[in-house]
Amino acid sequence: MEKVIAISGLRPDLIESKILVYPTDTLYGIGCNAEREDLVLNIFKIKKRLLTKPLSIVAPSIEWIYKNCKVNKSQKKLIEKYLPGPYTLIFEKKEKTFLSLATASGDTIAVRFLDTKIQELIAKANIPFVTTSANISGDKRILKRPNSLKKEIKENIDYIVIENQEKMTFIPSTIIDVRKEKERLLERK
């Protein structure tokens, strides 16, 4: 099966039901419907990632963030300042059990809102979408070309989405913890 699909051919039903490698505004990500625990579990397996290490979520809309995260006035200003863009904002979840597998059963959720075409498609599908770097957990190398994707990842995904890379920085998103009065940059681990 040919695994490459142009962004123009990506339909909402594929976003809802498949594991994708796709370009973000920062680097290539691997992701799936965050509400489908079977797919989320496969992402952990593909990346050889510990289930205790949470995954980031692409919000389908800014309203989704307000609905599912604890957001006060100062955090609302930070959302307006940083999103969309190359940032991951850490919020406290309104409900601890919300997206529990993707968030490693924690109280927090790491949220992205991309400045890309795939964000528009995630919005149309109206689902939260897992996003994590398209590599094996712990591997710091950044995928710059889809044809360089490791065989062990390529064999376990459904599609590689191709889109113009002009917005990609090839630098991981900046993680900002917005739960306190003053936002705090976090180091990637």
N, C-alpha and C positions, 0 to 999 in steps of 0.2 A: 504494500500500500504506500502511495506517495504521501509523505507526512507534511509537505510544505503547502501552505495556503496563504494567498495574498490577503492583506487586511480587508480589501474590498469584497472578498468572498467569505469572510467570517460572519456567520449568522448568530443571532442570540441563542438559538438552541445548542450551538456548539460551545458557547461560553457557559451555558448552564450545565452541560453534561460531559465535557471533555477536559483532559489535562493538556495545557498549552505551554509552549515556550514562546515568548512574545517580547517585543521591544517596549520598554517603558521610556520615561524621559531621562532616566539615569543609565540603566543597563538592561541586558536581557534578563527577563524573569521567567520563572516557571510558576504556573498557577492553575487554579480551578475554582469552581463554585464552592465558597467557604461553608455553605449550608449542607453540602454533600459530604458526610463524614467518610464514606468509602473513598472518594477522590482525595480528600485531605490526607487520609491515612496513606494513600499511595504516594503522595508528595513526600511525606516523611520517609517512606521506604526508598523512593528513588534517590533522595538526597542523602540517605543514611544519616538522618537527623534524629536526635533524641526527641522523644515525645514531650519532654519537659522543656524544650526550647520553642517558644511560641513563634508563629508565623505572622507576618504583616498582612493587612487586609486592605484592598482597594475598595473604598466606599463607593456605592453606585451614585450617591449624591451627597451634597453638603447636608441636606435635611436628614439623611440617614445617620449622619454623625450625631446630630442633635437628638434624634430619636433613641439611639442606642448607647450613647456615651454621656457621662456627666460633664456638662459644659456650662461654665459660668460666663459672666460678661467679659472678663479678661481673656478667657480661653476662646471666646467667640472672636475677639479681635485678633488673636493669633491664627485662628483658622483663616480669617480674611487676609492676614498678612502672608501666610505661607502656602496656602492651597488655592488653586492647583500649583504644583511645583515639585522640585526634587527633595521633598521633605517627608519624613515619617513622624507623625505626632503621636505621643503616648497619652492616652486618656484612661480614666477609670471607667469600667463598664457599668451601666445601670443595673444589669443583672449578671451575677457571677456565672450562671450556667450558659449565657449567650455565647455561641460559637466556641464551646468549651474545648473541643479537640484542637482547633486552630490556635487558640489562645493558651494552650497548655493548662487549662482549668484555672487560670489566674484571674485576678481582679482587673487586669488592665488589657487594653487592646491597642496595637500599633496600627495606625491608620494612614493610608496614602490616598491622595486624590491626584491622579496623573494629568499631565498636560500633553495628552496624546489621543490619537484616533481610537485606540482600544478603550479608553475611558468612556467615550461616547457610546460604544457598544455595550460596555458593562452597565452604563446608565439605562440603556434601552432594555437590557435583560432584567434590570432592577434587582440585582443580587450582589451581595458582598463577594469579593473575589480574592482568593489567596494570592499573595505575591511574595516571592523570595528569589534570590539570585539563582540563575540556571547553572548551578554547579553542585558538586558533592559538598556536604557540610564540612566546613573547616578549610576548604580549598579557596585560597585568596585570589586565584587567577580570575580575571574578568573575561567573560565570553564577548568577543567583539564581532564575530561573524557566525551566523547560525550554522554554517557548514563545519565549524570547529567544535560543535557540541559533542561532548563525550558520548561514545557508543552506548554505554550503560544507561545514560539518560535518554538518548534518542530512541532506544528500543522500548522504553516504558512510557512514552508520552503519546498523545494522539496526533498533535499538529505542532509544527513550527510556523508561527505567523511572521510574514515578511511585510515590513513597512519601511518607508523612508526613514533613515537613521539620523537625519539632520538635527533633531532635538536631543539625541542621546549624548550624555556627557561622559559615559563610561566611568563614572565615579559613583559609588553607592550613595543612596539618599542620606541626607543628614538627619539623624534621629534627635528629636526634641521632646523631652518630657515636659508636658504642659500642665501637670497635675498640681503643681505648687504655684504660689503667687508669681514667682519669677521663673520663666521657662529655663530649662537646663539642657545643654547639649550632652548627649550620651555617646560613649565610645562603643564602637562595634566589637562584639566578642564572638 
